Amino acid sequence: MILYYILKPLVILLNHTPRKFLHCVAKFMAFMLWHISKERRHVAVTNAKILGAEYPYKTARKSFDYTFTAYLDIFYAHRIGDDYIKNHVTIEGRQIYDKIKNEDEKFVFVGGHFGTWSLLATIVPQALDTQVITIGRSTKNAALDKILDELRTFDRVKYVTHRGAMDKLSSYINDGYIPGVYIDHTATEKDCINANFCGYKVPVIAGIPALCARKNYPIVFFFGLYDGMDTKVILKGPIYPDKSLKPKERIIKIAEDINKVYEEVFKQYPEQWYLIHRRFKRVELEDGTMSNHIYKESR
């Protein structure tokens, strides 16, 4: 854990660094990676083309800025309070949340690595006056995981890593916490099912669709759109499991419904999605096999 004690002073410093300066550093990092990493640049441009961006190259370049801004905004998240919520947050679709809460339904938040994704864990619980349990990946490094756990845990927010998270969720839900998760990235094949997205069949992490299918939990979508230094929270849904389908078909249908909403939002604001990620690294071919040909063929 020596690494933890080396990194901790830097994290404390960044946690007190003015947000505008963090954003300047983010733009510098984005500029450097754009010019240094031909591979990441290629992935981002390819993803922009798949989303149907009018100017893929320009969209990809902007996405680097937004991605690194979101990375560094994690050091601002703990400073978000009533003032920021009141003066810098707007909510589109608030009635969706109010209706489902008034009906006293248990549900799941699903979002994506889009816009202000690193801030939503603290913005959403305060703006909606609720409690959330967020699910994220482990780095498999004890020191880094401890740092991330501290950065991702807030008042009203609990954080768990995705391994074994499904076993904990039911008890947290019964305690009034709303699960919040981003599943717009790839994972190991054994954890996924394949569902349509932007014209391809891609892996979708199966845990949340399976939980919703089993417990009949609806899904409410939440996205955070950068608007300068402000955040526009976009709520969509809800979508409900189709109880007329068999269990496996129900899970696949939920995954495809999730991807439809992703596609709608990401195509509307392609530059704010996490385009540097190889989302189409594995796609299902007609014979049922998985292939990574997308990024190779587009060179």
PyMOL commands that set and color helices and strands:
alter all, ss='L'
color gray80, all
select helices_A, chain A and resi 2-15+19-36+38-51+56-73+77-79+82-88+94-102+120-128+142-152+165-174+189-191+207-215+247-268+270-272+293-297
alter helices_A, ss='H'
color red, helices_A
select strands_A, chain A and resi 89-92+108-111+131-136+157-161+177-182+192-197+200-205+219-227+230-239+283-284+290-291
alter strands_A, ss='S'
color yellow, strands_A
deselect
rebuild
show_as cartoon
